[in-house]
Every structure is written in C-alpha cells, then in structure tokens.
Amino acid sequence: MLKKRIIPCLDVRNGRVVKGVNFEGLNDVSDPVELASFYSDDGADELVFYDITASVEGRRLFTDCLRAVAEHIFIPLTVGGGINTIEDFDRVLKCGADKVSVNSGAIRNPALIEEAAKKYGSQCVVLSADVKRVDGGFRVFSHGGRVDTGLDAIEWIRRGINLGAGEVVLNSIDTDGVKKGFDLEMLQAIRVEVPVVASGGAGGISSFVELFREVPSVDAGLAASIFHFGEVRIPALKQTLAENGIPVRRV
Amino acid sequence: MLAIVDYGVGNLFSLCSSLKSLDKAAIVTSDPEKIRAAERIILPGVGAFGDAAEKLRKSGLDTLVREEAASGKPLLGICLGMQLLFEKSYEFGEHPGLGLLRGSIIPMKGTIPEALKIPQMGWNSLIIKRSHPLLRDVKEGDCVYFVHSYYAADCEDSLIVSCDYGRELTAAVAQGNVMGCQFHPEKSGKVGLSILKAFCEVEV
C-alpha cells in the first residue's frame, strides 16, 4: 500500500538554511547537508528546498548547496522558489533535484508548465499554489501570498494539471502560521487525479492524523517550523499515524 | 568498473552519487568499448518506452546490451530501464523491447481501481515473492520509491518482488544475470542503497 508522505520544507538563503533546526548532535544548524541527513535519518519521505534568494550570487550558492545535498541524501528532493523559465528547471535538475515546483512563474507564464512537462515529464513538475478565501471562493495569490491574482484556485489547479503538472502543493494562506491544523475544507474542495501535498497550518502530531483521516485523497503533509523547532519529531509522528491506521514508511 | 548506459534519457546525477557513496566505481558512457570492458551494466531510464527504445536502437546500444547480457554479465535495469528488458510495451502503441525477459509492459489505467491515482508516486512496501542475492539486506515490508504509470505483466518467470497498489504490481525481477527494479533504488534511502550495493557485489 502506498504510504502517506511526511515532508519537511527548508528555506535556503545564500546557500544556508534559514530557521535552522536546533537539536543535540547537530553542529551547524544552518548547514543544508547536515540538516538534510538529519531529516532523512529521522524518516522524512521527501525534502523540499525553497530558495528565498533574490540575487544571482545567491542562486549559485543555492545550486551548490542542492548539489551537496543530492550527493549525500538519497530520498526525493523537490526544489521551489525563483523558478521562472525552462533554464531554471534545467539548472536545478542538473544539481540533483527530482521535482521542481512552480508558483508565481507559472501564473505569469502558464506555458512554462507545459514546456517543462514535455521536456522532463509530468512527474517532475509540481504546481504550488498559495490560496486564500476571498468572497466565499478560493483565490490564488502570487508573490509569496501577497498579490491577489484574481484566479479561482480550483480552475487554476485544474488548468495546471491539464498543462502537465504531476503534483499539486496546496498551501492555505488562511491556516498558514496559525498552527491549528491543515485547511481541511480547502483540501476537500480540491479533488484532482494527481497527488496532493497539504501545506499550511500543521500545529502538532494531531494535525497530521486529522489531515489523513478527514481528507483521504491527500497524499502528503508538508510543514516547516514544527519540525525545525523540534515540536514534532518524525519518528513519533509516524508512530502515532501508524497507530491510527494510516500507512506510513518506517525507517 | 560499472558502466551506466548513456543513451540520452533521464537524469543520472542521483544514480552516480549513490554509487559513489557506496565507493563503487562507475562511469556514464555510450562507448561500446567501455561498456564491453565493464564488469557490470546498469540500464537507467525515465520517460516514454517508445522513445527510449528508439534511442537505444539508433545508437546500436540495444544489440550491445543484448550481447553483454548473453555473455553472462550482470545487468540491472532501473525504472524504464527495467521495462526495456521485456519483450514489448503497450505505452502509446506497441513497441518492442530488448526481449531479455518474458513479459510485457501494460498500463495501470484500466487494471487498477479507478480511485487510485496514476502514476503511482511515492513510497510503497515490498512483497518478496522469491529470495534473491539482490535482496540480501531487504526485509518484507521495507519501502522504496516508485514513479510509474505502466508495469510489467506476465512475468512470473522473473518476478522476485511486488508491491500492492490496488493489485500486485511488479516491483523487481531477476533471471540469471538479468535484473531490474521498477522503483528508484537511488531515491529509496538505505533500502535502495542496499539493493545497489548487492547488485555491485552479486555473483551470478
């Protein structure tokens, strides 16, 4: 049986992890390789590296760091942030990324999804959408959730899949940072035929139990701070999920 | 030395890195001399079957891989590379494969319950059908990472591992010196690395 995936997300600026994990045994809490192997050993099923750099020099440091991680960590790696062109896909895939997530870049130029899916395969192209409730509907926001695009989320995600996106990350702006659980209502509204990764709102182990129980169509749960600050350790999370009859991969 | 056959499909970064982490010397090459000189061969691949089979044929590497397999050299196909070992595939039409193993590649669509998503993408647990040196460090229930929409069928002669995705799907095969895994060992954590290591050391 296919397992539900648990995915820590790491923000990288100038080749270093921002908000590094603070655990015993980790010497350098902002070293991407050390952190990635920590999570991999703990049982993370996949890692997302999010490039929050704006400069050209920062981009280079990001790909250096990605390459170093991919040389040592043998689980799927997804890269997001600053993906605007097919050259950006090429740049990160060559450094060991398995999947590339597009957000604002695809809103500006939806053909990017199609071009990338044709060139690298749909399994490589992840559509990430930041979604917020507006006037009783679900609206897509761009630029890190700051700009209302006017796009209806359900229509946009469907269009992205038709263009070739092979996975969807649905990040609820409404629940993000609130730590009261994932946005179950929003996730239930997005029913699609490709894997869906829930993001935004994880507050503890119970958030994940609730997510996979209430929305069985969701394939994975993504979170950042609860993992980084040690509020949730992956072995304990998976233990509880297993006890609740949710299929997980144990290491 | 191990040769990874380069015929212009897929990203070989992780495969090379994983072998390097195991201290196994490997080269990515399309040079027939280097492939002949290698002790073992890996046939990688992602993408569509027809495309990949055509690229192998055009480069003449199909004949070479067949000859090397016939000579008894250990050969491991990964993902699409495993599918290419079989007689034929029904992905977008009908395409001949290398014919090293009996069986054909068929779509999940229509053969697994409709509620399940296609491709199968993610970690699934292994059901061991037959013990094999490749599995020396693999336990029943260990998980590996899959990304595929087609699978090998009618391959009872070579089936060694399956996984459950609405029905039992072929996960790994082996017959003599010809081996293959549908999943990505280079993306399957310690379990995957143990399989690659076993392939590098297996005596057939």
HADDOCK unambig.tbl for C-alpha pairs under 7 A between the chains (distance, minus, plus):
assign (segid A and resid 1 and name CA) (segid B and resid 124 and name CA) 5.69 0.50 0.50
assign (segid A and resid 1 and name CA) (segid B and resid 125 and name CA) 6.45 0.50 0.50
assign (segid A and resid 1 and name CA) (segid B and resid 164 and name CA) 5.12 0.50 0.50
assign (segid A and resid 1 and name CA) (segid B and resid 165 and name CA) 5.70 0.50 0.50
assign (segid A and resid 2 and name CA) (segid B and resid 122 and name CA) 6.64 0.50 0.50
assign (segid A and resid 2 and name CA) (segid B and resid 123 and name CA) 5.83 0.50 0.50
assign (segid A and resid 2 and name CA) (segid B and resid 124 and name CA) 4.54 0.50 0.50
assign (segid A and resid 2 and name CA) (segid B and resid 165 and name CA) 6.74 0.50 0.50
assign (segid A and resid 3 and name CA) (segid B and resid 123 and name CA) 5.61 0.50 0.50
assign (segid A and resid 3 and name CA) (segid B and resid 124 and name CA) 5.94 0.50 0.50
assign (segid A and resid 70 and name CA) (segid B and resid 14 and name CA) 6.65 0.50 0.50
assign (segid A and resid 71 and name CA) (segid B and resid 14 and name CA) 6.99 0.50 0.50
assign (segid A and resid 71 and name CA) (segid B and resid 17 and name CA) 5.06 0.50 0.50
assign (segid A and resid 74 and name CA) (segid B and resid 18 and name CA) 7.00 0.50 0.50
assign (segid A and resid 74 and name CA) (segid B and resid 186 and name CA) 5.97 0.50 0.50
assign (segid A and resid 74 and name CA) (segid B and resid 187 and name CA) 4.73 0.50 0.50
assign (segid A and resid 74 and name CA) (segid B and resid 188 and name CA) 6.27 0.50 0.50
assign (segid A and resid 74 and name CA) (segid B and resid 189 and name CA) 4.99 0.50 0.50
assign (segid A and resid 75 and name CA) (segid B and resid 187 and name CA) 4.44 0.50 0.50
assign (segid A and resid 75 and name CA) (segid B and resid 188 and name CA) 5.64 0.50 0.50
assign (segid A and resid 75 and name CA) (segid B and resid 189 and name CA) 5.46 0.50 0.50
assign (segid A and resid 76 and name CA) (segid B and resid 187 and name CA) 5.74 0.50 0.50
assign (segid A and resid 94 and name CA) (segid B and resid 13 and name CA) 6.99 0.50 0.50
assign (segid A and resid 96 and name CA) (segid B and resid 13 and name CA) 5.64 0.50 0.50
assign (segid A and resid 96 and name CA) (segid B and resid 14 and name CA) 6.07 0.50 0.50
assign (segid A and resid 121 and name CA) (segid B and resid 47 and name CA) 6.47 0.50 0.50
assign (segid A and resid 193 and name CA) (segid B and resid 117 and name CA) 5.67 0.50 0.50
assign (segid A and resid 194 and name CA) (segid B and resid 117 and name CA) 6.03 0.50 0.50
assign (segid A and resid 194 and name CA) (segid B and resid 118 and name CA) 6.93 0.50 0.50
assign (segid A and resid 249 and name CA) (segid B and resid 143 and name CA) 6.30 0.50 0.50
